[in-house]
């Protein structure tokens, strides 16, 4: 095979998802993925550190986008507005190709405890990135943490919605974040007959 392989990364992703679905994540070796894609193991390792990276690759890029979105929010923006800016910024990394693989990726992760733990750690990392970025803007620690957790909830729900409907993730994220904010307000408003009331 030639040194350069067209669409090698996409071929590897598709081959891995096929094999993970057919025989399970645990029973799939890197050599099998490369063979299914018509590539070599060395080509696989030029694109991914290991087979988990097929499912979780790009995490650092998304975290950087979240950080940049908060840093780039207007100076007058509060914590919640800065988090919304982060969710909008991350849309640049959520391509149609990524959406096309999303449901199968989710299915593989749901079927494996180790992968579910990795996914949870990824989400914790995203929340920490947002909270740290907010603190650098001078947001108090507790407020930064709450805003980051709300942003994470909106990201997670928005991502699921985006996988189902497609479209511009920035718009989906704005809508979803507005719903999360409204739900938070509803929970915090005292009502007769509730614990807060």
C-alpha positions as CSV (number, residue, x, y, z in Angstrom):
1,X,0.0,0.0,0.0
2,X,1.1,3.5,-0.7
3,X,2.4,5.8,2.0
4,X,-0.7,8.1,1.7
5,X,-4.1,6.5,2.0
6,X,-7.2,8.6,1.0
7,X,-9.8,8.9,3.7
8,X,-7.8,6.5,6.0
9,X,-9.2,7.9,9.2
10,X,-12.8,7.7,8.1
11,X,-12.3,4.2,6.8
12,X,-10.8,3.2,10.1
13,X,-13.7,4.6,12.1
14,X,-16.2,2.8,9.9
15,X,-14.3,-0.5,10.1
16,X,-14.0,-0.2,13.9
17,X,-17.7,0.7,14.4
18,X,-18.7,-2.3,12.2
19,X,-16.5,-4.7,14.1
20,X,-17.5,-3.3,17.5
21,X,-21.1,-3.9,16.6
22,X,-20.5,-7.3,15.1
23,X,-18.2,-8.9,17.7
24,X,-18.1,-6.5,20.6
25,X,-15.5,-3.9,21.6
26,X,-13.5,-6.3,23.8
27,X,-13.2,-8.9,21.0
28,X,-11.9,-6.5,18.4
29,X,-8.2,-6.0,17.9
30,X,-6.5,-3.1,16.1
31,X,-5.1,-5.5,13.5
32,X,-8.7,-6.5,12.6
33,X,-9.8,-2.9,12.3
34,X,-6.9,-2.1,10.0
35,X,-7.5,-5.2,7.9
36,X,-11.2,-4.4,7.6
37,X,-10.3,-0.9,6.4
38,X,-7.8,-2.2,3.9
39,X,-5.0,-0.5,5.7
40,X,-2.0,-1.4,7.9
41,X,-1.6,-1.4,11.7
42,X,0.9,1.4,11.3
43,X,-1.6,3.5,9.4
44,X,-4.1,2.9,12.3
45,X,-1.5,4.2,14.8
46,X,-0.8,7.3,12.7
47,X,-4.4,8.3,13.3
48,X,-5.3,6.8,16.8
49,X,-3.3,5.9,19.9
50,X,-5.5,2.9,20.6
51,X,-8.9,1.5,19.7
52,X,-10.6,3.6,22.4
53,X,-9.5,6.7,20.5
54,X,-11.7,5.7,17.6
55,X,-14.6,6.4,20.0
56,X,-13.1,9.3,22.0
57,X,-10.8,11.1,19.6
58,X,-11.1,14.8,19.4
59,X,-11.9,15.3,23.1
60,X,-9.0,17.7,23.6
61,X,-10.1,19.7,20.6
62,X,-13.7,20.0,22.0
63,X,-12.3,21.0,25.4
64,X,-10.1,23.7,23.8
65,X,-13.2,25.0,21.9
66,X,-15.2,25.2,25.2
67,X,-12.3,27.1,26.8
68,X,-11.9,29.5,23.8
69,X,-15.7,30.1,23.8
70,X,-15.7,31.2,27.4
71,X,-12.5,33.3,27.0
72,X,-14.0,35.0,23.9
73,X,-17.3,35.8,25.5
74,X,-17.9,39.6,25.9
75,X,-16.4,41.1,29.0
76,X,-19.9,42.0,30.2
77,X,-21.1,38.4,29.9
78,X,-22.0,36.7,33.2
79,X,-21.1,33.0,33.9
80,X,-24.2,31.6,32.2
81,X,-23.8,33.7,29.1
82,X,-20.1,32.7,28.9
83,X,-21.0,29.0,29.1
84,X,-23.6,29.5,26.4
85,X,-20.8,31.1,24.2
86,X,-18.7,27.9,24.9
87,X,-21.5,25.6,23.7
88,X,-21.9,27.7,20.6
89,X,-18.1,27.6,20.0
90,X,-18.0,23.8,20.2
91,X,-20.3,23.5,17.2
92,X,-17.3,24.0,14.9
93,X,-16.1,20.6,16.0
94,X,-19.4,18.8,15.7
95,X,-19.4,18.0,12.0
96,X,-22.0,16.0,10.0
97,X,-19.5,13.2,9.8
98,X,-19.4,13.1,13.6
99,X,-23.2,13.1,13.8
100,X,-23.4,10.2,11.3
101,X,-21.3,8.0,13.6
102,X,-22.8,9.3,16.8
103,X,-25.6,6.7,17.3
104,X,-23.4,3.7,16.6
105,X,-20.7,5.2,18.8
106,X,-23.2,5.6,21.7
107,X,-24.4,2.0,21.2
108,X,-20.9,0.6,21.6
109,X,-20.1,2.8,24.6
110,X,-23.4,1.8,26.3
111,X,-22.5,-1.9,26.0
112,X,-19.1,-1.6,27.8
113,X,-18.5,-0.6,31.4
114,X,-15.0,0.7,30.8
115,X,-16.2,2.8,27.9
116,X,-19.1,4.2,29.9
117,X,-16.6,5.2,32.6
118,X,-14.4,6.8,30.0
119,X,-17.4,8.7,28.7
120,X,-18.3,9.9,32.2
121,X,-14.7,11.1,32.8
122,X,-14.8,13.0,29.5
123,X,-17.9,14.8,30.7
124,X,-16.3,15.6,34.0
125,X,-13.3,17.0,32.1
126,X,-15.5,19.2,30.0
127,X,-17.2,20.6,33.2
128,X,-13.8,21.2,34.8
129,X,-12.6,23.0,31.7
130,X,-15.6,25.3,31.7
131,X,-15.4,25.9,35.5
132,X,-11.6,26.7,35.3
133,X,-12.2,29.0,32.3
134,X,-15.0,30.9,34.2
135,X,-12.7,31.3,37.3
136,X,-10.1,32.8,35.1
137,X,-12.7,35.4,34.1
138,X,-13.1,36.2,37.8
139,X,-16.3,34.2,38.4
140,X,-16.4,32.9,42.1
141,X,-15.7,29.2,42.5
142,X,-19.2,28.0,43.4
143,X,-20.9,30.1,40.7
144,X,-18.4,28.8,38.2
145,X,-19.0,25.2,39.2
146,X,-22.8,25.5,39.0
147,X,-22.7,27.3,35.6
148,X,-20.3,24.7,34.2
149,X,-22.6,21.8,35.4
150,X,-25.6,23.5,33.8
151,X,-23.6,23.9,30.6
152,X,-22.6,20.2,30.7
153,X,-26.3,19.2,31.1
154,X,-27.2,21.4,28.2
155,X,-24.3,20.0,26.1
156,X,-25.3,16.4,26.8
157,X,-29.0,16.9,26.1
158,X,-28.3,19.1,23.1
159,X,-25.9,16.5,21.7
160,X,-28.5,13.8,21.9
161,X,-31.0,16.1,20.2
162,X,-28.5,17.0,17.5
163,X,-27.8,13.3,16.8
164,X,-31.5,12.8,16.2
165,X,-32.4,15.9,14.3
166,X,-29.2,17.2,12.7
167,X,-28.9,20.8,11.8
168,X,-26.6,23.4,13.3
169,X,-25.4,22.4,16.7
170,X,-25.0,26.0,17.8
171,X,-28.8,26.5,17.4
172,X,-29.6,23.2,19.1
173,X,-27.3,24.2,22.0
174,X,-28.9,27.6,22.4
175,X,-32.4,26.1,22.5
176,X,-31.3,23.4,24.9
177,X,-29.5,25.8,27.2
178,X,-32.5,28.0,27.3
179,X,-34.6,25.0,28.4
180,X,-32.1,24.1,31.1
181,X,-32.1,27.6,32.4
182,X,-35.9,27.7,32.5
183,X,-36.0,24.3,34.3
184,X,-33.4,25.6,36.8
185,X,-35.5,28.7,37.5
186,X,-38.6,26.6,37.9
187,X,-36.8,24.4,40.5
188,X,-35.5,27.4,42.4
189,X,-38.7,29.4,42.5
190,X,-40.7,28.7,45.7
191,X,-44.1,27.1,45.2
192,X,-46.7,26.3,47.8
193,X,-46.5,22.8,49.0
194,X,-42.9,22.3,48.1
195,X,-39.8,22.1,50.3
196,X,-38.7,25.5,49.1
197,X,-42.2,27.0,49.9
